[in-house]
Amino acid sequence: MWPSDDQTCTSSIDDPPSPPPPLRHHCVATLKGHTSYTSALALAGEHLFTGSSSGQIHRAGLTSLPHHQTLPDDAMIAAGEGAVKALVASSGKLITAHQDHKIRVWSVDHAAGNQHQRITQLATLPTLSDRAVKLLLPGNHVRVRRHKTSTWVHHVDAVSALALSGDESLLYSVSWDRTLKIWRTADFKCLESVADAHDDAINAVALSGNGAVYTGSSDGKIKVWTRRQGEKAYSLAATLTKHKAGINTLAMSHDGAVLYSGASDRLVCVWRSDGAGGGMAAVAALRGHAKAVLCLAAVADMVCSGSADQTVRVWRSGIGKSSYACVAILQGHRGPIKCIAVALDHTCSTAFLLYTAALDCDIKIWRLIMPHSIR
């Protein structure tokens, strides 16, 4: 099914020059039958990883998904208390963030014959050795509530988002406890914690190729963190203020030149480097969603936004750095869009596969077909 004429394109800024043509799209499959909604998605190789609001982690082969009515039982495990908030995959490992304040590391054996051994837990962060060393020294304790202290390596509220450095040597985590933490993936030691990084819960984190770290918070701000030359610790380099409500999600373009932010003010903001220490300048505000923007995924010259209005919009850049247009509106979910993931469709050079999960407990797979090759 292709988009109808009244669904194809809506302008994201005033009179954009030469808006890109609409793209064709159709729903390839809808996976039903779940008792809890999918709260996190991640693509890794030929597999889709999902995390649920009930704390389960699931892995499924991408090639088999369009032929199923439900998520196939390739591998599924109970991973913790409360929702899985975020997933990142790398080098045979899966790292998950949880409502129960923990980060968990899993070994993923794609060739395992026994499905119960395909995903095996390796560690819980902070690790036991990290906790023990920090516990012994009073200077490692920080006040987290009026009458409660904890060591600085602990998150003390839901871990909301994760990001891996390009060389996969560092893991970044953010939490509703308002901290940003940096972990070394070789031994999962916590190297640094930026306390009170925001005035409210941190909901999102993104990395650029130049080493800058971006955090988005319910306080409505995006903060830019960098390491100055010769320093080991991160410090605040810039604060980006454009949204009028809490930031729910961030996404970085593949080349690291463009940052996208989605917020409860219904906007997707587009930021480009201003050449000043990882700082960004807002170049466009994409309008079209009727409710909060909850999730983003960037691919090629496009960004896909999922919203509480139960739709996904696909935005594509036109001519000029600030020219964007909505080239597709995906409708079919019966609840707010909680998370999305997108990747190239290897069967066609001008097609993409978009995976969406909503509070209706469905996962949908969409095929997006460009009218011409990606620039």
C-alpha positions as CSV (number, residue, x, y, z in Angstrom):
1,M,0.0,0.0,0.0
2,W,1.4,3.4,-1.0
3,P,0.7,6.7,0.6
4,S,-2.3,8.6,-0.6
5,D,-2.0,12.1,-2.0
6,D,-3.0,13.7,1.3
7,Q,-0.4,11.8,3.3
8,T,2.7,12.3,1.2
9,C,4.4,15.5,2.2
10,T,4.1,18.3,4.7
11,S,6.5,21.2,4.9
12,S,8.7,21.3,8.0
13,I,9.8,24.9,7.7
14,D,8.4,28.0,5.9
15,D,8.6,27.7,2.1
16,P,11.6,25.2,1.9
17,P,13.3,25.4,-1.5
18,S,12.9,22.3,-3.7
19,P,11.4,19.9,-1.2
20,P,12.3,16.3,-1.8
21,P,9.6,14.1,-3.3
22,P,7.5,11.8,-1.1
23,L,8.7,8.3,-0.6
24,R,6.6,5.2,-1.0
25,H,6.0,3.0,2.0
26,H,4.1,0.0,3.1
27,C,3.8,-2.2,6.2
28,V,5.6,-5.5,5.6
29,A,4.5,-7.2,8.9
30,T,2.8,-6.6,12.2
31,L,4.0,-8.8,15.1
32,K,1.2,-9.2,17.7
33,G,0.4,-11.2,20.7
34,H,2.6,-9.6,23.3
35,T,1.4,-9.0,26.8
36,S,3.7,-6.1,27.5
37,Y,4.9,-3.4,25.2
38,T,8.3,-3.2,23.6
39,S,10.3,-0.4,25.3
40,A,13.6,-0.6,23.4
41,L,14.8,-1.8,20.0
42,A,18.3,-2.4,18.6
43,L,19.6,-3.7,15.3
44,A,22.8,-5.7,15.2
45,G,23.9,-7.6,12.0
46,E,21.1,-9.9,11.0
47,H,19.2,-9.7,14.3
48,L,16.7,-7.5,16.0
49,F,16.9,-7.2,19.8
50,T,13.9,-6.0,21.8
51,G,13.5,-5.1,25.4
52,S,10.0,-5.1,27.0
53,S,8.3,-3.2,29.7
54,S,8.1,-6.4,31.7
55,G,11.9,-6.8,31.7
56,Q,12.4,-9.4,29.0
57,I,15.0,-9.4,26.3
58,H,14.3,-11.0,22.9
59,R,16.4,-11.7,19.9
60,A,15.0,-12.6,16.4
61,G,16.5,-13.1,13.0
62,L,15.6,-10.2,10.6
63,T,15.1,-12.5,7.6
64,S,12.4,-14.5,9.4
65,L,10.4,-11.6,10.8
66,P,8.2,-10.6,7.8
67,H,6.9,-14.2,7.7
68,H,5.6,-14.2,11.3
69,Q,2.5,-13.0,13.1
70,T,4.3,-12.9,16.4
71,L,7.9,-12.4,17.5
72,P,9.6,-15.8,17.0
73,D,11.1,-17.5,20.0
74,D,14.7,-17.4,18.8
75,A,15.9,-16.4,22.2
76,M,14.1,-14.8,25.1
77,I,15.2,-14.2,28.7
78,A,14.0,-12.5,31.8
79,A,16.5,-9.7,32.4
80,G,15.5,-7.7,35.5
81,E,12.9,-5.9,37.5
82,G,10.9,-3.3,35.5
83,A,11.2,-2.1,32.0
84,V,14.2,-2.4,29.7
85,K,14.9,1.2,28.9
86,A,17.6,1.0,26.2
87,L,19.7,-1.5,24.2
88,V,23.1,-1.3,22.5
89,A,24.9,-4.1,20.7
90,S,28.5,-4.5,19.8
91,S,31.1,-7.3,19.1
92,G,29.1,-10.2,20.3
93,K,27.7,-8.4,23.3
94,L,24.4,-6.8,24.2
95,I,24.3,-4.0,26.8
96,T,20.9,-3.2,28.4
97,A,19.7,-0.3,30.6
98,H,16.9,-1.0,33.1
99,Q,14.3,0.6,35.3
100,D,15.8,-1.1,38.3
101,H,18.9,1.3,38.1
102,K,21.2,-1.4,36.6
103,I,23.1,-1.9,33.4
104,R,23.5,-5.5,32.3
105,V,26.0,-7.0,29.9
106,W,25.2,-10.1,27.9
107,S,27.2,-12.4,25.7
108,V,25.4,-13.2,22.4
109,D,26.3,-16.4,20.7
110,H,24.7,-16.3,17.2
111,A,25.8,-19.9,16.5
112,A,24.5,-21.6,19.7
113,G,22.4,-24.7,19.2
114,N,20.5,-24.5,22.5
115,Q,18.2,-21.4,22.5
116,H,18.5,-21.1,26.2
117,Q,22.2,-20.5,25.9
118,R,22.1,-17.9,23.1
119,I,22.1,-14.9,25.5
120,T,24.2,-15.3,28.7
121,Q,24.6,-12.6,31.3
122,L,28.3,-11.5,31.8
123,A,28.1,-8.7,34.2
124,T,25.9,-6.2,36.1
125,L,27.1,-2.6,36.3
126,P,28.6,-1.4,38.5
127,T,30.5,-4.6,38.8
128,L,31.1,-6.3,42.2
129,S,34.8,-5.4,42.2
130,D,34.0,-1.8,41.3
131,R,31.5,-1.5,44.1
132,A,33.8,-3.1,46.6
133,V,36.7,-0.8,46.0
134,K,34.6,2.4,46.0
135,L,32.7,1.2,49.2
136,L,35.8,1.1,51.3
137,L,36.8,4.8,50.7
138,P,34.5,7.4,52.3
139,G,35.4,9.9,49.6
140,N,33.6,7.8,47.0
141,H,30.2,8.2,48.7
142,V,27.8,10.9,47.5
143,R,24.5,12.0,49.0
144,V,21.5,10.8,46.8
145,R,18.7,11.7,49.1
146,R,18.3,13.6,52.4
147,H,19.2,10.6,54.6
148,K,20.8,8.3,52.0
149,T,24.3,8.0,50.4
150,S,25.6,5.8,47.7
151,T,28.9,5.4,45.9
152,W,29.3,7.5,42.8
153,V,29.5,4.5,40.5
154,H,25.9,3.6,41.2
155,H,22.9,5.0,39.3
156,V,20.1,5.5,41.8
157,D,17.2,5.8,39.5
158,A,16.2,4.3,36.1
159,V,19.0,4.1,33.5
160,S,17.2,5.8,30.6
161,A,19.7,5.7,27.7
162,L,23.0,4.2,26.5
163,A,25.6,5.1,23.8
164,L,28.8,3.4,22.7
165,S,31.9,5.3,21.4
166,G,32.8,4.7,17.8
167,D,35.7,2.3,18.7
168,E,33.4,0.7,21.3
169,S,35.9,1.3,24.1
170,L,33.6,3.5,26.2
171,L,30.0,3.2,27.2
172,Y,28.0,6.3,28.2
173,S,24.9,6.0,30.4
174,V,22.4,8.6,31.6
175,S,19.7,8.3,34.2
176,W,16.7,9.9,35.8
177,D,19.1,10.5,38.7
178,R,20.4,13.4,36.6
179,T,23.9,11.9,36.1
180,L,26.0,11.0,33.1
181,K,28.4,8.1,33.6
182,I,31.3,6.8,31.5
183,W,32.3,3.1,31.6
184,R,35.4,1.4,30.1
185,T,34.1,-1.6,28.1
186,A,37.3,-3.7,28.5
187,D,36.5,-4.3,32.2
188,F,33.3,-2.3,32.7
189,K,34.9,-0.1,35.3
190,C,33.1,3.2,35.9
191,L,35.7,5.9,35.0
192,E,33.7,9.1,35.6
193,S,30.3,10.3,36.9
194,V,29.1,13.8,36.0
195,A,26.7,14.6,39.0
196,D,23.8,17.0,38.6
197,A,24.4,17.2,34.9
198,H,20.8,18.5,34.5
199,D,18.1,20.0,36.6
200,D,15.7,17.1,35.9
201,A,15.8,13.6,34.7
202,I,18.1,12.8,31.7
203,N,16.2,10.9,29.0
204,A,18.7,10.7,26.1
205,V,22.4,10.6,25.1
206,A,24.1,10.9,21.8
207,L,27.8,11.0,20.6
208,S,29.5,12.8,17.8
209,G,32.6,11.7,16.0
210,N,34.7,14.5,17.5
211,G,34.2,13.2,21.1
212,A,31.4,15.5,22.2
213,V,28.6,14.0,24.3
214,Y,25.0,15.3,24.1
215,T,22.5,14.8,26.9
216,G,18.8,15.6,26.7
217,S,16.7,16.2,29.8
218,S,13.2,16.8,31.1
219,D,14.5,20.3,32.0
220,G,14.1,21.2,28.3
221,K,17.8,21.5,27.7
222,I,20.4,19.7,25.6
223,K,23.9,19.9,27.1
224,V,27.2,19.4,25.3
225,W,30.0,17.7,27.2
226,T,33.6,17.7,26.0
227,R,37.1,16.9,27.3
228,R,39.5,19.8,27.0
229,Q,42.9,19.1,25.7
230,G,45.1,17.5,28.4
231,E,42.1,16.8,30.7
232,K,40.6,13.5,31.6
233,A,37.2,14.7,32.9
234,Y,34.3,15.9,30.9
235,S,33.1,19.5,31.4
236,L,30.1,21.5,30.1
237,A,30.9,23.1,26.8
238,A,27.5,24.4,25.7
239,T,23.8,24.4,26.6
240,L,21.3,24.2,23.7
241,T,18.0,25.8,24.3
242,K,15.3,25.7,21.6
243,H,12.6,23.3,22.9
244,K,9.8,24.6,25.2
245,A,9.3,21.3,27.0
246,G,11.2,18.2,28.1
247,I,13.6,16.5,25.7
248,N,12.6,12.8,25.2
249,T,15.0,11.6,22.5
250,L,18.2,12.5,20.6
251,A,19.7,11.0,17.4
252,M,23.0,11.8,15.6
253,S,23.4,11.6,11.8
254,H,25.8,8.9,10.6
255,D,28.5,11.5,9.8
256,G,28.1,13.2,13.2
257,A,27.4,16.5,11.6
258,V,23.7,16.8,12.5
259,L,22.0,16.3,15.8
260,Y,18.2,15.7,16.0
261,S,16.2,16.2,19.2
262,G,12.5,15.4,19.9
263,A,10.5,16.8,22.8
264,S,7.2,17.0,24.4
265,D,6.6,20.3,22.6
266,R,5.8,18.2,19.5
267,L,8.9,19.5,17.6
268,V,11.9,17.7,16.0
269,C,14.8,20.2,16.1
270,V,17.7,20.0,13.7
271,W,21.1,21.1,15.0
272,R,24.3,21.6,13.0
273,S,27.9,22.2,14.3
274,D,28.7,25.8,14.9
275,G,32.4,25.0,14.9
276,A,32.8,25.8,18.6
277,G,33.9,22.8,20.8
278,G,31.1,20.5,19.9
279,G,28.4,23.2,20.1
280,M,25.4,23.1,17.8
281,A,23.2,25.8,16.3
282,A,19.5,25.1,15.6
283,V,18.8,25.3,11.8
284,A,15.3,23.9,11.6
285,A,12.2,23.0,13.7
286,L,10.2,20.2,12.1
287,R,6.5,20.7,12.8
288,G,3.7,18.2,12.1
289,H,3.3,15.9,15.1
290,A,0.1,16.5,17.2
291,K,1.6,15.2,20.4
292,A,5.0,14.6,22.1
293,V,7.9,13.2,20.0
294,L,9.1,10.1,21.9
295,C,11.7,8.5,19.7
296,L,14.1,9.2,16.7
297,A,16.2,7.3,14.3
298,A,18.5,8.8,11.7
299,V,19.6,7.1,8.4
300,A,21.2,8.6,5.3
301,D,19.7,12.1,4.8
302,M,16.6,11.2,6.7
303,V,15.3,11.2,10.3
304,C,12.3,9.2,11.5
305,S,10.2,10.4,14.4
306,G,7.8,8.5,16.5
307,S,5.1,10.3,18.5
308,A,2.5,10.0,21.2
309,D,0.1,10.9,18.3
310,Q,0.4,7.2,17.2
311,T,2.2,8.1,13.9
312,V,5.8,8.0,12.6
313,R,6.9,10.8,10.3
314,V,9.9,10.5,7.9
315,W,11.7,13.7,7.3
316,R,14.3,14.2,4.5
317,S,16.6,17.1,3.9
318,G,16.3,19.1,0.7
319,I,18.5,21.7,-0.8
320,G,20.2,23.7,1.9
321,K,21.2,22.9,5.4
322,S,17.9,24.1,6.9
323,S,15.5,22.6,4.4
324,Y,13.6,19.6,5.5
325,A,10.2,18.1,4.4
326,C,8.0,15.3,5.7
327,V,8.1,12.7,3.0
328,A,5.9,10.0,4.6
329,I,3.5,9.6,7.5
330,L,3.2,6.0,8.8
331,Q,-0.1,5.2,10.4
332,G,-1.4,1.9,11.9
333,H,-0.4,1.7,15.5
334,R,-3.1,2.1,18.1
335,G,-0.9,3.6,20.8
336,P,2.0,6.1,21.3
337,I,5.1,5.1,19.3
338,K,7.7,4.1,22.0
339,C,10.8,3.2,20.0
340,I,12.0,2.9,16.4
341,A,15.0,1.5,14.5
342,V,16.0,1.8,10.9
343,A,18.5,0.2,8.5
344,L,19.2,-0.2,4.9
345,D,17.3,-2.9,3.0
346,H,20.1,-4.9,1.5
347,T,17.8,-6.3,-1.3
348,C,17.4,-2.8,-2.8
349,S,19.8,0.2,-2.8
350,T,17.0,2.7,-2.5
351,A,15.0,1.0,0.3
352,F,15.0,1.0,4.1
353,L,13.4,-1.1,6.7
354,L,11.9,0.7,9.7
355,Y,10.9,-1.1,12.9
356,T,8.4,0.6,15.2
357,A,7.1,-0.5,18.6
358,A,4.1,1.2,20.4
359,L,2.1,1.0,23.6
360,D,-0.4,-1.1,21.7
361,C,2.1,-4.0,22.2
362,D,2.6,-4.4,18.4
363,I,5.9,-4.3,16.5
364,K,5.5,-3.2,12.9
365,I,8.0,-3.5,10.0
366,W,7.8,-0.9,7.3
367,R,9.5,-0.8,3.9
368,L,10.5,2.7,2.8
369,I,11.3,3.2,-0.9
370,M,13.1,6.3,-2.1
371,P,12.1,7.8,-5.5
372,H,15.7,8.0,-6.4
373,S,19.1,7.0,-5.0
374,I,20.3,8.5,-1.7
375,R,22.7,11.3,-2.2
